[in-house]
Structure formats: C-alpha cells, structure tokens
C-alpha cells in the first residue's frame, strides 16, 4: 500500500511538472550567447521568462511564448549592477550630490546601458536617507540601493564632509538596519584631515549593521598610507573604490610600473577593489599595467554624475568596454559587472540567471570597429571592441529596446 501511494504521488508530481512546462511563458529569448558567471554558463542558450522570474535556461526551448526575441549574434547576460553611482538628484542649492543638481535620475541613464540595479554611493546620510528613498528609490524602475554616508548630512561637499561631529556610527547603523532592504553598506568620502577617525567610525557603523564599507581614499593632507588602510583598517568584504586612481599624494595601485605587493595581499585577504571611474579617478597608467600583471578589479562601476558623464567615463558600457580593450576577457567583464557586485552588496538573488531569480536581463552586442577611449587625464587609447545594449529587462518587463527586437514589423 505504501509503495502504491508513493507511485501515485510521483505520478502526480510529474504530471504537474509537465503541465507547468507546457504552459505559455511570457518571454522567450532564443539563439543568444548566454554568459552567466554564477552558473558557469558561457555559450548558446535560450531563456524562458514567466511571472517576472527566470523559468528555464536550456540549449533549445520549444515552449510557446507571448513574446519571442531572436538574440542571434548577441550576448545575453544577467542585468548589470553598477555599485558606485550618484542618484540623489534634487534642487537644493550648494548640496553637491545630496538632493542636488550634480546627481542624476537613475532610469534615464541606467536602463539604456543594461544596468538593472545600482547603488548610490553616499549621497544620503542618516539624516536624509528617508528623503532619498521617497524621491528616488520609490519612483525608479531600476533597482536602487545605497551606501549610507557616515556623515549624517550626506555628500553635500565642502565643510559638511569634514564634520567629525556628524559622523555618528551608532545612528548610521540604526538607519542602515531600519532600511536594510535598501542600504547595503556605509560610505566614506572626501575627508581632508590626517586622521583615521572617519575611517574607523565608518567601519564601526558597518560592523554594527553587518554591512561592508566603501572608502573613497586619498584626500588626506598630509597623506595617510593606503597600505595601512588596506591591511589594517578595512575588513574582508570592505571596498576601496577608485582603485585605478592616482590622487594627490596617495600611493597608487601601480608604482613605477609594478603592482604594489601590499595591494595583491589586500585583495587576497578579501578587500574589494572597485573601479569607480568617475570624473577624476581612472588612469590608464594605473589600469593597463595592473591588468597586464594579473591584478584585476573585483567590480566595475561608473561613479556616474553630471560631471563624469561628460568626460571620459560616459556610461557603464563605456567603462566595461575600456576594461575589455585593455586586457580583461568578456567573461571577466561580465562577472565584474553582475555576479561579483551582487555578492559584494549581498543581493545574491541578483546578478545571475538561475531559475527562480528575478528576470533582470541585458542583451548586448560587441561591436567591432575603431573606437577611442579616454581616461580622466584626457589620454586616449584605441580599441576595436565596444559594448552596446540592445535590450534591458527588469523583472521580466522590457524597459529598453534599442532596435525593436520585441516589436512587430510595420507592414
């Protein structure tokens, strides 16, 4: 009797599975070259999307679909995650990147680059995060997260960011825990003093909230040693952004053409090295020899704001294309822009195409030709590969379709 019951149960399960498999899916992406680093996929695959989730990834999917997209000749990847941008846009005067004019509205600059999730890097502090959530996070199709500034007033520039009295680890941690769905880390930037106190307070807040710290380092006068930061102050999982910068008197990653040994040691012990290109923080003289010597960033990001967009940075795909042309493989570039950042910010449901994951997808072309790429010093290199976003989907909705891959042909 027990064996008969188990047989009937197995038959029912198989029947339900077959019925589910035969159901019409929402979107079928066919004939693309899928790169999904989490699942070690790098080859031709179809992707089925149903009810905002990845439903199936397989070489040939024959299920009926409401919308079928032919991705022949294109790469299909998880939605791109940019972990360093500035999106707390607003109209306050003299507020720099905290509810002011220099930040940008995410959806206008993310989706066209295949970016489905991004992190505002310190625009808001514990005093004004609720405003950032109401103005930006709650009204964006892009998934917006935040590194909370250790400065309560956020990244308002000038004297505000020098105010040690406003760097309160307890209050920062409390707000981070209150909004843990959105706040993925603590940010420190732009401190000018020769003092480890801001770093230590940021790390304290991160430890209390159980989240990493992102440090924009190099403005101290006189300089603080970056070796101390990397080997003593930061924990595994904490992030040095602008890793290919050469700022003021800060020791860079590459010195006299060689990657510095303590940099390699820090990466091995788990410190994260993030590109954070920005308007002044990416030099070919740092990035090219580092990559040639095998030192590669853990994550690729933009530091996007109105000033970096009009310089050498431009957008996420331009930064990714630079890395592709100076020695990283396409798989490495995709990994550093999807699954790696998902792990860094502890949003492991993102950055992958696993069955059941949110259907955040980018369809990219690798265009061949003659292209120029510029660093923050205005120096140019030539490249023969450039990434273009053909389509972006967030939670299974098509939000960017450059050439109408999903559109019906006019007759």
C-alpha positions as CSV (number, residue, x, y, z in Angstrom):
1,X,0.0,0.0,0.0
2,X,2.9,2.4,0.9
3,X,4.6,1.7,-2.5
4,X,1.3,2.3,-4.4
5,X,0.9,5.7,-2.6
6,X,4.4,6.7,-3.4
7,X,3.9,5.7,-7.0
8,X,0.7,7.8,-7.3
9,X,2.4,10.8,-5.6
10,X,5.3,10.6,-8.0
11,X,2.9,10.4,-11.0
12,X,1.1,13.5,-9.7
13,X,4.3,15.4,-9.3
14,X,5.4,14.5,-12.8
15,X,2.0,15.5,-14.2
16,X,2.1,18.9,-12.5
17,X,5.7,19.4,-13.8
18,X,4.7,18.6,-17.3
19,X,1.7,20.9,-17.1
20,X,3.8,23.7,-15.8
21,X,6.4,23.1,-18.6
22,X,3.7,23.2,-21.2
23,X,2.2,26.5,-20.1
24,X,2.7,29.5,-22.3
25,X,5.6,31.6,-21.0
26,X,5.8,35.4,-21.1
27,X,9.1,35.9,-22.9
28,X,11.4,33.5,-24.8
29,X,14.9,34.8,-25.7
30,X,16.3,32.5,-28.3
31,X,19.6,31.9,-30.1
32,X,21.7,34.2,-27.9
33,X,25.1,33.5,-26.4
34,X,24.5,33.4,-22.6
35,X,27.2,34.5,-20.2
36,X,26.1,33.7,-16.6
37,X,29.2,33.6,-14.4
38,X,27.4,32.3,-11.3
39,X,26.2,29.2,-13.1
40,X,29.3,28.8,-15.3
41,X,27.4,29.3,-18.5
42,X,29.2,30.7,-21.5
43,X,27.6,29.5,-24.7
44,X,24.4,29.3,-26.8
45,X,21.3,29.0,-24.7
46,X,17.6,30.0,-24.7
47,X,16.0,31.7,-21.7
48,X,12.3,31.4,-20.7
49,X,10.8,34.1,-18.5
50,X,7.5,33.7,-16.7
51,X,5.8,35.7,-14.0
52,X,8.8,38.1,-13.6
53,X,11.2,35.2,-13.0
54,X,13.7,33.1,-14.9
55,X,11.7,30.0,-15.7
56,X,14.2,27.9,-17.7
57,X,17.7,28.2,-19.3
58,X,18.4,25.5,-21.8
59,X,20.0,24.9,-25.3
60,X,16.7,24.7,-27.1
61,X,13.4,25.7,-25.5
62,X,10.3,24.9,-27.6
63,X,7.6,26.3,-25.3
64,X,5.0,28.7,-26.6
65,X,5.7,32.3,-25.6
66,X,3.7,35.5,-25.7
67,X,6.8,37.3,-26.9
68,X,9.8,35.7,-28.7
69,X,13.0,37.6,-29.0
70,X,15.7,36.5,-31.5
71,X,19.0,37.2,-29.9
72,X,21.1,35.8,-32.7
73,X,24.6,37.4,-32.7
74,X,24.1,38.9,-29.3
75,X,25.2,38.2,-25.8
76,X,22.6,37.6,-23.1
77,X,23.7,38.3,-19.6
78,X,22.2,39.0,-16.1
79,X,21.2,42.6,-15.6
80,X,24.2,44.7,-15.0
81,X,24.8,46.0,-11.4
82,X,26.7,49.4,-11.0
83,X,27.7,49.6,-7.4
84,X,29.0,53.2,-7.5
85,X,26.7,55.9,-8.8
86,X,25.1,59.2,-7.6
87,X,21.3,59.3,-7.9
88,X,20.2,61.6,-5.1
89,X,19.1,64.2,-7.5
90,X,17.1,67.3,-6.4
91,X,17.1,71.0,-6.4
92,X,18.8,72.1,-3.2
93,X,21.5,74.8,-3.8
94,X,25.1,74.0,-2.9
95,X,24.4,70.4,-1.9
96,X,26.6,68.7,-4.4
97,X,25.5,65.0,-4.6
98,X,22.9,65.1,-1.8
99,X,19.5,66.1,-3.2
100,X,21.0,68.5,-5.7
101,X,21.8,69.1,-9.4
102,X,25.0,67.1,-9.9
103,X,23.3,63.7,-9.3
104,X,21.2,62.1,-12.0
105,X,17.8,60.3,-12.2
106,X,18.7,56.6,-12.5
107,X,16.2,55.4,-15.1
108,X,17.4,57.9,-17.7
109,X,21.0,56.6,-17.6
110,X,20.9,53.0,-16.3
111,X,18.5,51.1,-18.5
112,X,20.0,52.1,-21.8
113,X,23.3,50.6,-20.6
114,X,21.8,47.3,-19.5
115,X,22.0,48.4,-15.8
116,X,19.1,46.9,-13.8
117,X,20.4,47.6,-10.3
118,X,22.6,50.4,-9.0
119,X,23.9,51.7,-5.7
120,X,24.0,55.3,-4.7
121,X,27.4,55.8,-3.2
122,X,27.0,58.1,-0.2
123,X,24.6,60.8,-1.4
124,X,22.4,60.3,1.6
125,X,23.4,60.1,5.2
126,X,21.3,59.0,8.2
127,X,19.7,62.4,8.4
128,X,18.2,62.5,4.9
129,X,18.0,58.9,3.7
130,X,14.3,58.8,4.0
131,X,14.1,61.7,1.5
132,X,16.3,59.8,-0.9
133,X,14.1,56.8,-0.6
134,X,10.9,58.8,-1.2
135,X,12.3,60.8,-4.1
136,X,14.4,58.3,-6.0
137,X,14.1,54.7,-4.8
138,X,10.3,54.6,-4.7
139,X,9.9,56.1,-8.2
140,X,12.6,54.1,-10.1
141,X,12.2,51.1,-12.3
142,X,15.9,50.5,-11.8
143,X,16.5,48.7,-8.5
144,X,18.3,51.4,-6.4
145,X,20.2,50.6,-3.3
146,X,22.5,52.8,-1.2
147,X,25.8,53.0,0.7
148,X,24.8,55.3,3.6
149,X,27.2,58.1,4.1
150,X,28.8,58.1,7.6
151,X,28.3,61.9,7.5
152,X,24.7,62.4,8.7
153,X,24.1,65.2,6.1
154,X,25.3,63.0,3.2
155,X,27.6,64.0,0.4
156,X,26.9,67.8,0.5
157,X,30.5,68.7,-0.3
158,X,32.8,71.2,1.4
159,X,32.7,71.7,5.2
160,X,29.8,69.3,5.6
161,X,32.0,66.3,4.8
162,X,34.7,67.4,7.2
163,X,32.4,67.5,10.2
164,X,33.6,64.7,12.6
165,X,30.7,65.6,14.9
166,X,28.2,64.5,12.2
167,X,29.9,61.1,11.7
168,X,27.9,59.0,14.2
169,X,28.4,55.2,13.8
170,X,25.5,54.4,16.1
171,X,22.9,56.5,14.3
172,X,24.3,55.4,10.9
173,X,24.0,51.8,11.9
174,X,20.5,52.3,13.2
175,X,19.2,53.8,10.0
176,X,21.0,51.1,8.0
177,X,19.2,48.4,9.9
178,X,15.9,50.3,9.7
179,X,16.2,50.3,5.9
180,X,18.2,47.1,5.5
181,X,16.2,46.2,2.3
182,X,17.9,49.2,0.6
183,X,21.0,50.1,2.5
184,X,23.8,47.7,1.5
185,X,26.9,49.5,3.0
186,X,28.4,52.6,4.6
187,X,30.3,55.2,2.6
188,X,33.2,57.5,3.5
189,X,34.5,60.1,1.0
190,X,36.2,63.4,0.6
191,X,37.7,63.8,4.1
192,X,40.7,66.0,4.0
193,X,42.2,65.6,7.5
194,X,45.2,63.5,8.5
195,X,43.1,61.4,10.8
196,X,41.8,57.8,10.8
197,X,38.8,58.7,12.9
198,X,36.3,58.9,9.9
199,X,37.5,55.5,8.5
200,X,37.2,53.9,12.0
201,X,33.7,55.3,12.5
202,X,32.6,54.1,9.1
203,X,33.9,50.6,9.9
204,X,32.2,50.7,13.3
205,X,28.9,51.5,11.6
206,X,29.4,48.8,9.1
207,X,30.2,46.3,11.8
208,X,27.2,47.3,13.9
209,X,24.9,47.0,10.9
210,X,26.6,43.9,9.4
211,X,27.3,45.5,6.1
212,X,30.5,46.5,4.2
213,X,32.2,49.9,3.9
214,X,33.1,51.7,0.7
215,X,36.0,54.1,1.0
216,X,37.0,56.9,-1.4
217,X,40.5,57.4,-0.2
218,X,43.3,59.8,-1.0
219,X,42.5,63.4,0.0
220,X,44.2,63.4,3.4
221,X,46.7,66.2,3.9
222,X,49.3,65.2,4.8
223,X,48.6,61.8,3.2
224,X,47.6,58.7,5.2
225,X,49.2,55.5,4.0
226,X,46.9,53.4,1.8
227,X,48.9,50.3,2.9
228,X,47.6,50.8,6.4
229,X,44.0,51.3,5.1
230,X,44.1,48.1,3.1
231,X,45.9,45.8,5.5
232,X,44.8,47.1,8.9
233,X,41.7,49.3,8.7
234,X,39.5,47.6,6.2
235,X,37.9,44.2,6.8
236,X,37.4,41.4,4.2
237,X,34.4,42.5,2.1
238,X,35.1,46.2,2.6
239,X,35.7,48.2,-0.6
240,X,38.3,50.5,-2.0
241,X,36.7,52.4,-4.8
242,X,38.6,54.4,-7.4
243,X,41.2,51.6,-7.4
244,X,42.9,52.8,-10.6
245,X,43.1,56.5,-9.5
246,X,46.3,58.4,-8.8
247,X,45.0,61.1,-6.5
248,X,47.2,63.8,-4.9
249,X,49.9,62.1,-2.9
250,X,48.1,58.8,-2.3
251,X,50.2,55.8,-3.2
252,X,48.6,54.2,-6.2
253,X,48.0,50.5,-7.0
254,X,50.8,50.7,-9.5
255,X,54.1,52.3,-8.6
256,X,57.0,52.6,-11.1
257,X,55.1,50.3,-13.5
258,X,54.7,47.5,-10.9
259,X,51.6,46.4,-8.9
260,X,52.5,47.0,-5.3
261,X,52.8,43.8,-3.2
262,X,50.5,45.0,-0.4
263,X,47.7,45.6,-3.0
264,X,47.9,41.9,-4.0
265,X,48.0,40.9,-0.4
266,X,44.9,43.0,0.4
267,X,42.9,41.5,-2.4
268,X,43.8,38.0,-1.3
269,X,42.6,38.8,2.2
270,X,39.3,39.8,0.8
271,X,39.4,43.6,0.4
272,X,37.3,44.5,-2.7
273,X,38.8,46.7,-5.4
274,X,36.2,48.7,-7.3
275,X,36.8,50.7,-10.5
276,X,34.6,53.7,-9.7
277,X,35.7,55.6,-12.8
278,X,34.2,59.0,-12.1
279,X,35.5,62.3,-13.4
280,X,38.9,62.1,-11.9
281,X,39.6,58.6,-10.7
282,X,40.7,56.3,-13.6
283,X,44.1,56.5,-15.3
284,X,45.3,54.2,-18.0
285,X,48.8,54.4,-16.4
286,X,47.3,52.5,-13.5
287,X,44.8,50.2,-15.1
288,X,46.7,48.9,-18.0
289,X,49.9,47.7,-16.2
290,X,47.8,46.3,-13.3
291,X,45.7,44.1,-15.6
292,X,48.7,43.0,-17.7
293,X,50.3,41.9,-14.4
294,X,47.2,39.9,-13.5
295,X,45.7,42.4,-10.9
296,X,42.0,42.8,-12.0
297,X,39.2,44.7,-10.2
298,X,36.6,42.8,-8.3
299,X,33.9,45.1,-9.6
300,X,33.4,47.6,-12.5
301,X,31.4,50.8,-11.7
302,X,30.9,54.3,-13.0
303,X,30.8,56.9,-10.3
304,X,28.2,58.5,-12.6
305,X,27.1,62.1,-12.1
306,X,26.7,65.0,-14.4
307,X,30.4,65.8,-14.5
308,X,31.8,62.3,-15.1
309,X,29.2,61.6,-17.8
310,X,30.6,64.4,-20.0
311,X,34.2,63.3,-19.6
312,X,36.0,60.0,-20.2
313,X,33.5,57.9,-18.2
314,X,30.3,58.4,-20.2
315,X,28.3,55.4,-19.0
316,X,28.6,51.8,-17.7
317,X,29.1,50.2,-21.0
318,X,31.8,52.6,-22.0
319,X,33.7,51.7,-18.7
320,X,33.1,48.0,-19.4
321,X,34.4,48.4,-22.9
322,X,37.6,50.1,-21.7
323,X,38.3,47.1,-19.5
324,X,37.6,44.7,-22.4
325,X,40.0,46.6,-24.6
326,X,42.9,46.8,-22.0
327,X,43.0,43.1,-21.2
328,X,40.0,41.7,-19.4
329,X,38.1,38.9,-21.2
330,X,34.4,39.4,-21.9
331,X,33.5,36.8,-19.3
332,X,35.6,38.6,-16.7
333,X,34.0,42.0,-17.6
334,X,30.5,40.5,-17.3
335,X,31.4,38.7,-14.0
336,X,32.8,42.0,-12.5
337,X,29.5,43.8,-13.6
338,X,27.0,41.2,-12.5
339,X,27.6,38.3,-10.1
340,X,30.6,39.9,-8.3
341,X,28.8,43.1,-7.4
342,X,25.7,41.1,-6.4
343,X,27.8,39.2,-3.8
344,X,29.6,42.4,-2.7
345,X,26.3,44.1,-1.7
346,X,24.8,40.8,-0.5
347,X,22.0,40.8,-3.0
348,X,22.6,37.3,-4.3
349,X,19.2,37.0,-5.9
350,X,20.5,39.5,-8.5
351,X,23.4,39.2,-11.0
352,X,22.5,35.7,-12.2
353,X,20.1,33.8,-14.5
354,X,19.3,31.0,-12.1
355,X,15.8,29.6,-12.4
356,X,13.6,31.5,-9.9
357,X,15.8,34.6,-9.9
358,X,14.2,37.9,-10.9
359,X,14.2,38.2,-14.7
360,X,16.7,41.1,-14.9
361,X,18.4,40.6,-18.2
362,X,20.7,42.6,-20.6
363,X,21.1,41.7,-24.3
364,X,24.4,43.1,-25.5
365,X,26.2,43.4,-28.8
366,X,30.0,43.5,-29.1
367,X,30.5,45.9,-31.9
368,X,33.7,45.7,-33.9
369,X,35.4,48.7,-35.4
370,X,37.8,51.6,-34.5
371,X,36.9,53.2,-31.2
372,X,38.6,55.7,-28.8
373,X,38.6,55.5,-25.0
374,X,39.7,58.4,-22.8
375,X,40.8,58.4,-19.2
376,X,40.4,61.2,-16.7
377,X,43.7,62.8,-17.8
378,X,42.4,63.2,-21.3
379,X,44.6,60.5,-22.6
380,X,43.2,58.2,-25.3
381,X,43.7,54.6,-26.3
382,X,42.4,52.9,-29.5
383,X,40.2,49.9,-29.2
384,X,38.4,47.5,-31.6
385,X,35.5,46.4,-29.4
386,X,32.6,48.3,-27.9
387,X,29.6,47.1,-26.0
388,X,26.1,48.3,-26.9
389,X,22.9,47.4,-25.1
390,X,20.2,46.1,-27.4
391,X,17.6,45.3,-24.7
392,X,17.1,45.6,-21.0
393,X,14.5,43.7,-18.9
394,X,13.7,44.4,-15.3
395,X,11.5,41.8,-13.5
396,X,10.6,40.4,-17.0
397,X,9.4,43.8,-18.3
398,X,11.2,45.2,-21.4
399,X,12.3,48.7,-20.5
400,X,14.9,49.4,-23.2
401,X,14.7,48.0,-26.8
402,X,17.3,49.9,-28.9
403,X,16.4,48.3,-32.3
404,X,12.9,46.9,-31.7
405,X,13.8,43.3,-31.1
406,X,10.5,42.7,-29.4
407,X,8.4,44.9,-31.8
408,X,6.2,43.8,-34.6
409,X,7.3,44.8,-38.1
410,X,5.3,47.6,-39.7
411,X,3.6,46.5,-43.0
